[in-house]
Structure formats: C-alpha cells, structure tokens
C-alpha cells in the first residue's frame, strides 16, 4: 500500500500537474484581439509597414521634443527588453511638418540602445486621424495628434490588449507616462504575444518534421 502511494506521488501527481498547467497555457496564454484588420500604416507613410511584425504603435503628435520622455520610458521599459526579437518593432506616428524633430530624438535614443527597430511614420494630419479611427479604441488623439497611449499590433494587423483588466475592463493601450503600467502590465502582455508566436513556430516546425 505504501509503495503504491509513493508511486502515485512520484509519477502520477507530477503528470497531472503538468497536464493542468499545459492546459492553462493553451486556454489562457493568448492575448485577446480587440480590433481586427487594422489598416497598414503604409497608407500614412509608404516607407513603414505593420505586416509581419509585432508592433508597438504610438502617436507622438506635433510636439515631438515635448513628448520625448514618453519615448524614453518606452525605450527603457519595453524596447530594451524585447528588441532582440527580429519581428519586433516600435512605430511612432508623427505629422510630417514635425519631421525635423525626429532626428534629434533618434540620436538620443541611439545613445541609450540600438535604435534599429525604432521607426517613425510621417503623414498628413488628415491621414493620421483617419488611420487612428480605424484602431476603434476608447482613446482619442488631442489637437496635436498625440496620445500617451501605445498599442500592441500583431503580425496580422490585429490590435491586441486586455478584455478583463482589473482597472479598466477593456484595455486597448498602455500609458507611456506611467512607468508602473509599462512594468506591471505592458511588459507582461508583450511577453504573452511573443510566447504565442514562439509556440506557433515550434508547432509548425514539429508538424513539418512529422
């Protein structure tokens, strides 16, 4: 009887625990899709695309110099942690009349980290407004086409976020003025979506081997 109990503890229980947690990953390990089929940012700036990339999308507005603190927070808390992933990028949308303010910001970012996955999309004010509306969020741009919130867009151009956030319920974006929010919420969500794609890649490779 004792031997049977020991065998159950040593072999059966770990198996049950594994199946439980594996099931949890499958059921809860995906970041909800909040908006499907977001248009490509190439309709604003043809030199930038969202296709095939996990994108952190932001809107710096006309006063890039005044909002560079947001970019620095995002760089330190999110970009540095995930920039080694080939399919990861940050895209900041800026009105074309503020183009001259981008290079000084890029130079400062390059002093903090390798900035090759930082991209800036320049467009007309009307094109930016139309594009932002297509995200279909509960967030608005101000008169300068700025918002402190950034958004996670997956490789298929779907906006991903939270539909059961403890503070907001549905959470479309992450506030770059809040280091705590970037640390405690956004980092976790970026990890989830990267893990999601890694698991899909492993499954595809395993299927090919079969």
N, C-alpha and C positions, 0 to 999 in steps of 0.2 A: 504493500500500500504506500509506504513511504517512497519507494523507488518510483512508483507511478506518479506521485505528487511532484517529486523532484524533476522527473522528465517533463511533466506538463509545464512547470515553472521555467525550466531551462530552454525548452524548444517551442512549445505551443504558444505560450504567452508572448514571447518576442515576435512570433509570426503574426498573431492577432494585432499586436500593437503596430507592426509595420503596415498591415493592410488598412488599419484605421487611419493612420497618418497619410498613407499614399492616397486613400480615398479623399481625405481632406484637401490635399493639394489639387486633385483633379476637380473637386467641386468648388473650391473657394480660391484657387490660385490664379484666377483671371481678373483683370481689371475691367470693370463694366464699360461698355460702349454707350456713350451718352448722345453723340451725334454721328450719324453715318454719312459717308460720302462727302466729306469736306472738300470743297474745290481746291485745286492745286494753287499754291502761292505763285506759280508761274504766270497766272493771269494778272498778277500785280507786277511781278518782276520776272521776266523770262529767263534770267540767269540763275534762279533759285527754284528748287523743287522739293516737294514733300514726299514724292513717290519713293518707296523702297527704303525709307528712313524712319527711325524713331525720333521724332522731332519735339523739342521744347520750343513752343511758339509764343512769342511775346510782341508787344506793341509799345515801343519806346516813345512814340509821338514826336512832335516837332522840337522839343527841348531835350535833346539827347544828353547834352552836358549836365543839365539839372537832374537827369534821371539815371546817371551812370552808377549811382550807389546800388540801384536795383540790379544792374548788370553784374556788379562786383559780388553782391550777395549770391546771385545765381551761379556765378563762376566758382566761388569758393565752396558752396554747399552742395551743388549738383554737378556742374560741369567737370570739375576736377575728379570727382568720384567715378564718372561714367565715360569720360572722353576717350578711354582706350578702346571702347567698342566701335568697330568700323561703321556700323549702321546708325550711330547716334549723332545727332547734330542739334545745335541751337539756331533758330532763325528769329531775328528781330526785325519787325516791320517798321519802316521809317518813311515819312513823307519825303519826296525827292528833293524838296527845297532845303532839307536839313542834311544833305549828303556830306557837306564839308565837316560836319560834327562827328562823322563815323570814324574817320581815320585816327583822330586823337584818342578816341575810346578804344579802338582796336590796339593801338600802341600800348596803352595802359594795361589792357587785358593780356597782351603778349608778355609783359613783364611778370605777370602772375602765373601764367601757364601757357602751354602750347595752344594757340588760338585757332588752329586749322579747322576745327569743327564749329566755329562761330561764323554764322552767315548773316548778312543784312540784306533785306529785300526793300528796294526803293520803289515807290509808286505814287501815283496821284492821290490826292485826298479822297476823291470820289471812289477810286478803285479800292482803296483801303477800307472805306466804310462798307462798301458792298461785300467785300470779302469777309469782314468781321461779322456781318449779319448772318452769313452762311454758317458760322460756327453754332448758331442757335443756342446761346447761353443766356443766363440771367445777369450777365455782366455787361456794362456799357463802356464805350470809349468817351473820354472827355473831349472838349473842344479842340484840343491839340492832338487828338487821335492817340491818346495814351491811356493805358490801364496798368496798374501794378501787377495784375494777374498774368500768369503764363499758363499755357495749356499743353497737355500731352497728346500728340497726334501719332497714331501708329503707322505702320508701313503701308497700310491700305487706305490711309487718309480718313480714319475714324477718330473722333475725339474721345479720349478715354478719361475716366475720372471715377468719382465715388457716387453711388446712389443711396448710401446709408451712412453718410458721415455723421459722427456723433454731435457735431456742432452745427452743421448746415443742412443736413439731409442730403440733397443732391449737390455735389461739389464739382463744378466744372473746371475751376482753375485754382492756382496756388499763388498766394500773395508774396511777391518778392521783397516787400518791405519787412516781412516777418521772418527772421532767421529761424525762430521756433517752428513755424509752419513748414519751412523748407526742410528742416532737420527731421521733424516728427511725422510729417505726412507725405510731402512730395518725394523725399528720398525713398520711402517705403514703396510708393506707387511706381516709381521708375524701376526699382528692383523687381517688382512683380512683373511688369511688362517685358523687361529684359529676360527674366527667367522663363516667361511664357514662350518667347521666341526661341530660346535655347532648347527648351523641352521639345518644341515642334521640330526643330532642326535634328535633334537626336532621334526622334521618332522616324522622320523621313529617311535618315541615314540607315536606321535599323531595317526599315521596310525595303530599302534598296538591296541590302545585303541578303535578305530573305529571297 
